[in-house]
Amino acid sequence: MNIVIFGATGSVGRHVTARAAAAGHRVTAFTRSGRAPEGAPDDVTVVQGDVLDAEAVARAIEGQDAAIVVLGAGAKGGLRAHGTANIIAGMQRATA
């Protein structure tokens, strides 16, 4: 299964990323930094982007079977709500 993980570098996200990869899934980590999550296997694909950028989110969702959202609140707040709304819109677009 192709899985994109939003929030992959966070304290929960890096564990989710590692577990999904260990289970044999093709994992894409969507990160602001463009760096792989700490401890991620070499076969994890990293896509740099911001969850507040709806187009970047939609592009990352293309070709995925599932999306996992483990976003934090962000330093200024609001990240989780706005980012999740963009992810839902991207998923709807991908299935249209």
JOHU-V72210 format. One record per backbone hydrogen bond with DSSP energy under -1.0 kcal/mol. NH is the residue of the N-H (numbers start at 1). CO is the residue of the C=O. If there is no record, write none. Layout:
BEGIN
nh	co
NH	CO
NH	CO
END
This chain:
BEGIN
nh	co
3	26
4	66
5	28
6	68
7	30
10	7
14	10
16	12
17	13
18	14
19	15
20	16
21	17
22	18
23	19
24	21
25	20
26	1
28	3
29	45
30	5
31	47
40	37
44	41
45	27
47	29
49	31
53	50
57	53
58	54
59	55
60	56
61	57
62	58
64	61
65	2
66	2
68	4
70	6
79	73
82	78
83	79
84	80
85	81
86	82
87	83
88	84
89	85
90	86
91	87
92	88
93	89
94	90
95	91
END
